[in-house]
């Protein structure tokens, strides 16, 4: 019948409203090693696997090239462009940090991702200990 919602649809809508209200009321969060867009269209990360630091982006909603910029603890900024590659149902970038960006020693590094001239989400950070 028109106008009648299933319990599942009603629950999903209530959850979406509650999460939106919670996020709007929350104080700005510090930068993280990974994050996803509020819509879930893309996720960004600076993850370490097997001793290797990877800068990653996964999306199902766009393809082409992305720009990744890394700012070092000494405020040196380097930007590189990477092609999104098909990985199953997703488009992904997986860039090895040590191969493409400067290591200025210990400290906090910040990575920003851009697509079509627009910055994607909040920066992701990672720390180099030595």
C-alpha positions in Angstrom: 0.0 0.0 0.0 1.2 3.5 -0.7 2.5 5.4 2.3 3.2 2.3 4.4 6.9 1.6 5.1 8.4 -1.6 6.1 10.0 -1.8 9.6 13.4 -2.2 7.9 13.0 1.0 5.9 11.7 2.9 9.0 14.6 1.7 11.1 17.2 2.7 8.4 15.7 6.1 8.1 15.7 6.6 11.8 19.3 5.5 12.0 20.3 7.9 9.2 18.7 10.8 11.0 20.3 9.9 14.3 23.7 9.6 12.8 23.3 12.9 11.0 22.3 14.6 14.2 25.2 13.1 16.1 27.8 14.0 13.5 26.4 17.6 13.3 26.6 18.0 17.1 30.1 16.5 17.4 33.2 18.7 17.7 35.6 18.5 14.8 37.6 15.3 15.0 41.3 15.2 14.8 42.8 13.9 11.6 42.7 10.1 11.3 44.6 7.4 9.4 41.5 6.6 7.5 38.0 7.9 6.8 35.0 7.6 4.5 32.8 10.2 3.0 29.4 10.7 4.8 27.7 9.2 1.7 30.1 6.3 1.6 31.1 7.1 -2.0 34.8 6.9 -1.2 37.2 5.9 1.6 40.7 7.3 2.1 43.5 5.8 4.2 47.2 5.9 5.2 47.6 2.3 6.3 50.7 0.2 7.2 50.7 -3.4 6.1 53.7 -5.7 6.4 55.9 -2.7 7.3 54.9 -0.8 4.2 52.9 2.5 4.3 50.2 2.7 1.7 48.2 5.8 0.7 44.8 4.5 -0.5 41.6 5.6 -2.0 38.6 3.4 -2.9 35.4 4.5 -4.6 32.5 3.2 -6.6 31.3 6.6 -7.8 34.1 8.0 -10.0 37.1 7.0 -12.1 40.1 8.7 -13.8 43.0 10.4 -12.0 43.4 11.6 -8.4 46.0 13.9 -6.9 47.6 12.9 -3.6 49.6 15.5 -1.7 51.7 14.7 1.3 53.0 17.3 3.8 56.0 16.3 5.8 56.8 17.3 9.4 59.1 20.0 8.0 56.1 21.4 6.0 57.5 20.3 2.6 54.5 19.4 0.3 54.7 17.0 -2.6 51.9 16.1 -4.9 51.6 13.2 -7.3 48.9 12.1 -9.7 47.6 8.5 -9.8 45.2 6.7 -12.0 42.2 5.0 -10.3 42.3 1.3 -11.3 39.5 -1.1 -11.4 39.5 -3.6 -8.5 36.3 -5.7 -8.7 33.4 -3.2 -8.2 35.6 -0.4 -7.0 38.1 2.0 -8.4 41.2 2.2 -6.3 44.6 4.0 -5.8 47.2 2.2 -3.8 50.4 4.3 -3.7 53.5 3.2 -1.7 54.4 6.2 0.3 58.2 5.5 0.4 58.3 5.2 -3.4 56.5 8.4 -4.3 57.0 10.9 -1.5 59.8 12.3 0.6 60.7 10.9 4.0 61.7 13.9 6.2 62.3 11.8 9.3 60.2 11.3 12.4 56.9 13.2 12.9 53.4 13.4 11.6 52.7 13.4 7.8 49.4 14.6 6.3 48.0 13.2 3.1 45.2 15.0 1.1 43.4 13.5 -1.8 41.9 15.6 -4.7 39.7 14.7 -7.6 38.6 17.1 -10.4 40.1 20.0 -8.4 38.1 19.2 -5.3 39.6 18.0 -2.0 38.1 14.7 -0.9 37.2 14.6 2.8 39.4 15.4 5.6 43.2 14.9 5.5 44.5 11.5 6.7 47.7 11.4 8.9 50.3 9.0 9.8 53.3 9.1 12.1 56.9 8.0 11.4 58.7 7.1 14.5 62.3 6.9 13.3 
